[in-house]
Amino acid sequence: MQTSKQQLRDRGYAVIPGFVSSDELTKLNETARAQLAAHADPFELEADLKYPGAPPSRSAAGGETVRRLLDAYDRDPVFARWGTAPGVREWMQAYFGEGVRMSRAHHNCLMTKHPRYGSLTNWHRDIRYWSFEREDLVSVWLALGREEINNGGLWFVPGSHRMEFAADRFDAARFFRTDRADNAEIIRTSEAVRLAPGDAVFFHCNTLHSAGQNLSDAVKFSLVFTYHGRSNAPKAGTRSASRPEVEL
Ligand SMILES: O=C(O)CCC(=O)C(=O)O
C-alpha cells in the first residue's frame, strides 16, 4: 500500500481520510459558519470572479454570494492553528525534505460553494496563481462537510502534475482548453474525489483539477492552505512575494 506522500508524487493528489479530529472539526465548522454569517472582510464574491454559473453582477439575484473568505490564517486563530498544526508540518517536512513555509498570497482561504449561485471552476493548474523559483507547492484542502460530485466536489487528472504542456493548451486565463481533442482525451481520465467531513486532499500545484456547481441545498465549506519547501522562494516583485510567509 502506497503512503499518501508516494501517492502525491505518483498521482499528483492524495486523500487522507479523517485528517482532523471530530472536536477540531466541530470548532472549524462553527468558526466557518460564524465568519460567513458575519460577512467578515476580506472576501471574494462569485459575481466578481464571474466563473460559469455565477451571478452576472453584484446587484443581480445572488450577487452577494461569497466564493472565498480570504486570509484564513489571520481571520481566526482556529484556522491558523489548523494551518500550522503538527500533523500538517510533519507531513510537509517529510514530503519536501526540508523546513516548510505557508504562502499567504493565494488560497489561505475558506472556500464556500453555495447552492444556486456558486460557480463551477474549469480545468486548471493552481500554479497559475503563483510565481516561485520552482513549480513545487502543495495545497491541503480540508473538507468541513461532505464533498462529492453533487455539491461541487473536486475532480483531478491523475499524473497530470508530471505532464508537459505547451502554452497553447491553456487559454488566456490559463484554464486548460476543453475545445481541443488532445486536452479532452486527458480530461477523460479524470477522477472525482469523494470526501467525508474531516477528510483532506493534498494536491500538487501542477495537478489539473476542476469542480462543478453545488446542486445540493447546503453550502459546502472547505479550508485551503498551500505550502512549499524553504529553499523554493517566491520570485521577487510578484504577488507571491507580496505577503510575509508563515514558517511552520
Ligand atoms: O471549488 C471549486 O470550484 C474549485 C476551486 C479551485 O480549484 C481553485 O480555487 O483553484
The ligand as an SDF file (V2000), in Angstrom:
LIG
                    3D

 10  9  0  0  0  0  0  0  0  0999 V2000
  -14.3230   24.5270   -5.6040 O   0  0  0  0  0  0  0  0  0  0  0  0
  -14.0010   24.8670   -6.7260 C   0  0  0  0  0  0  0  0  0  0  0  0
  -14.7870   25.3730   -7.5080 O   0  0  0  0  0  0  0  0  0  0  0  0
  -12.5630   24.6570   -7.1620 C   0  0  0  0  0  0  0  0  0  0  0  0
  -11.6600   25.6970   -6.6420 C   0  0  0  0  0  0  0  0  0  0  0  0
  -10.2900   25.6290   -7.2420 C   0  0  0  0  0  0  0  0  0  0  0  0
   -9.8950   24.7020   -7.8800 O   0  0  0  0  0  0  0  0  0  0  0  0
   -9.4040   26.7710   -7.0380 C   0  0  0  0  0  0  0  0  0  0  0  0
   -9.8090   27.7540   -6.4040 O   0  0  0  0  0  0  0  0  0  0  0  0
   -8.2550   26.6970   -7.5080 O   0  0  0  0  0  0  0  0  0  0  0  0
  1  2  2  0
  2  3  1  0
  2  4  1  0
  4  5  1  0
  5  6  1  0
  6  7  2  0
  6  8  1  0
  8  9  2  0
  8 10  1  0
M  END
$$$$
